[in-house]
Amino acid sequence: MSESSIGYKDLTVVRGMFREKWHPQLINVFLWCLVRFSRLVLTAAWELGHPSGMHETIPLRAIDLRSWIFKDPQAVCDDINLHWIYDSKRPEKEVCIFHDTGSGPHLHLQVHDNTVYRKEII
């Protein structure tokens, strides 16, 4: 059995992790990533005033993950998007975005009510 670990940037992130209920699909994507990649470090969860607004939803629909723990963060992001569909009605939207919004490069995970694991729709 492989070991998994969840880290966090600081106590503000921990507070944000538990401040609001997580969207069920965010839980599913997060757990899938934890099993797939073994180690995740959260850098943002629920956060008032976050530039995207996605970190203020109730239930929580977005989290950020530290990217530099991965050898190839873009490949990790591509793998997530290969397995998860954000919303079939808006194929341009993705579950994972590797970007820098001013606080450093990170993986942004986001879900919608219509987010599904790709295997479920094949």
SVG drawing of the C-alpha trace seen along z (x, -y; Angstrom):
<svg xmlns="http://www.w3.org/2000/svg" viewBox="-25 -41 36 43">
<polyline fill="none" stroke="black" stroke-width="0.4" points="0.0,0.0 1.4,-3.4 1.5,-6.3 -0.2,-9.6 0.2,-12.9 -1.6,-16.3 0.4,-19.4 -0.6,-23.0 1.1,-26.3 0.2,-27.9 -2.6,-28.0 -4.7,-30.4 -5.0,-27.6 -6.0,-25.2 -8.7,-27.6 -9.9,-27.9 -10.0,-24.2 -12.5,-23.8 -14.3,-27.1 -16.9,-26.0 -18.3,-22.6 -16.5,-21.3 -18.5,-20.6 -18.8,-16.8 -17.0,-16.8 -14.2,-18.9 -13.8,-16.2 -13.8,-13.5 -11.2,-15.3 -9.0,-16.0 -9.1,-12.4 -8.4,-11.1 -5.4,-13.5 -4.2,-12.3 -4.3,-8.7 -2.8,-9.4 0.1,-11.7 0.6,-10.6 1.5,-14.1 -0.5,-17.3 0.2,-20.7 -2.7,-23.1 -1.8,-26.7 -5.4,-28.1 -8.9,-26.9 -11.8,-29.1 -10.5,-32.7 -12.5,-35.9 -11.2,-38.5 -9.4,-36.0 -9.0,-37.5 -10.8,-34.6 -13.9,-34.6 -13.9,-30.8 -12.4,-30.5 -15.4,-32.3 -18.1,-29.9 -20.3,-28.0 -19.9,-25.1 -16.2,-25.5 -15.6,-24.7 -11.9,-25.6 -8.5,-25.0 -4.9,-25.7 -2.1,-23.2 1.7,-23.8 3.1,-23.1 6.8,-22.9 6.5,-19.6 5.9,-18.0 8.7,-17.4 6.4,-18.6 3.3,-20.5 1.9,-21.0 1.9,-17.3 0.1,-16.8 -2.5,-19.4 -3.0,-17.7 -3.4,-14.3 -6.1,-15.7 -7.9,-17.3 -7.6,-14.0 -9.6,-12.2 -12.0,-14.9 -14.5,-17.1 -15.4,-20.4 -18.7,-20.9 -19.6,-19.1 -21.7,-22.1 -18.6,-24.3 -15.7,-22.2 -13.4,-25.2 -13.4,-25.1 -11.0,-22.8 -10.8,-21.2 -7.1,-22.0 -5.3,-25.2 -1.6,-25.7 -1.1,-29.4 0.3,-32.3 -2.2,-34.9 0.5,-37.0 1.4,-34.8 3.5,-32.3 2.8,-29.3 0.3,-26.8 -2.3,-24.3 -5.8,-25.6 -8.5,-22.9 -12.1,-23.9 -15.3,-22.0 -18.9,-22.6 -22.1,-20.8 -21.6,-19.1 -18.0,-18.0 -17.6,-14.2 -14.9,-11.6 -14.4,-11.0 -14.9,-7.2 -18.4,-7.9 -19.4,-9.4 -17.7,-7.0"/>
</svg>
